[in-house]
Amino acid sequence: MAVEVLSAHKTYPNGTVALQPVDLSIREGEFVTLLGPSGCGKSTLLKMVAGLLEPSDGRLLLWRKPVDRLEEAGRKLAFVFQAPTLMPWASVATNVRLPLDLAGVPRAQADARVAEALTLVGLEKFAQALPRALSGGMQMRVSIARSLVVQPDLLLMDEPFGALDEITRHKLDAELLSLWAQRKLTVVFVTHSIHEAVFLSTRVVMMAARPGRIVEEFHIDEPYPRKPEFMVSARFAEIARQLQDSLLRASHTSQEEPSA
Amino acid sequence: MSADKTTAAPMTRPPRYDKVLYPLLVAVLLLGAWQGAVTGFKLPPYLVPSPLLMMQTLVTDWQVLGGALLFTVKITLLSFGVAVLLGTLISFVFVQSRTLETALFPYAVLLQVTPIVAVAPLIIIWVKNPTASLVICAALVALFPIISNTTLGLRSVDPDLQSYFEMNRASRLQVLLRLRVPSALPYFFGGLRISSGLALIGAVVAEFVAGTGGNSTGLAYQILYAGYQLNIPRMFAALLLISLTGVALFVLMAWLSRLALGGWHSSELSRD
């Protein structure tokens, strides 16, 4: 198993339950999407997997290791934020090189890997540009290049394309799928877009809010590579409708939190 | 990038000479009115000297005024340098530990709100060397904006970017050098602009209080002395030199800021 979440939950000191105890297993090579309305704890769950948040209780294992000892398993993870989260004062190349610089990778070797990562996302011509000279979509590509440069086994993405226009988002979704296939990545992807979830995932984990919890799972056995035509197929519409129904049911059964 | 520049050029508003031309026009108008009023109302030079007389004095008294200018500039730059160095160091300490900041920040504020005129006599008594005592006074005035701005800047880090550094196991030093310092630069330069002006004010005020004669005298002393002698044109000339020094410092800081932030920070990007 690439990711095992064992009854992990998150309750904040003020009593707010961000996430009820959750169990989730993700096999290597899966593309799992966490889908749900805001406040369903999908970002919380993702951040706990990344080690950015401590669970209040329960355990999270990546390749049978706790996240802070992941290198013992010889594995790496990378996290992509909702915003590009680049250093505005540094060139694209320097931004992409950041994780390697922090890890003390020798400069020549790092530069070669940066060039390779930038080629993967199609930005090799913009290595010396500053982030502000790039469009939102291109900045997001830089962010993805920065995550790929460490050659991760697990890619965690927190609504990475949520702020982009739909056309750019479709394009980046398609690029992401080809990277996933090419690099044999395991991806955990957070979104609130049903269409994005259906198009990308091998499995969709539906979550509900107040309190945050997992309500249902859907396997999407459409073969890859998925073409844009898939998005307009009857099958796509059918899966999307099922997810929509599930989402509606989930929001109906959401209990209001007792006021503390 | 080069294509970017050529397309950006026509979009940037008023060409640079406007920034010089308009204020210059105001200056010409004001000076003209002043000269006209002085000659028209036949104001005596010991009340209000005309701009022409002021310029004349500047040239004839250059021997005295030039030396005084040099002295004041020296005090200002020295104290500014001390303030920048000390202020930056203090902010670095503040960001490393909230406890230290909480414990010490009130004293930084205390330093700021205590009028320098009230403290200067003490410092001048305690510190024998006149140059050193003046530098200490002026540096005290100039210190606070550097501390407060730089501390604020070092803390104004994109939280996601900070998480990213933590996730990559960045050391404290790496976070400081690669994240905090660059993020703080815009604030730091804001602090520099305020502080450079304050260093000059501090230098002048301290000298007023010190008021000593001798060979090391600055513009403030010249103003005092010319006042005693009712040499009003020289007072005005010295005043002009102080103002010009302040303007020069401001321009220098603005230029430094543009040099450091021009590429990336929104405060230095041309509007379109």
Interface residues (C-beta under 8 A of the other chain):
Chain A: A50 G51 L52 F79 F81 A83 T85 L86 M87 P88 W89 A90 L98 P99 D101 L102 A103 Q128 A129 L130 P131 R132 A133
Chain B: M1 D4 D158 D160 L161 S163 Y164 F165 E166 M167 N168 R169 A170 Q174 R178 L179 P182 L185 L261 G263 W264 H265 L269
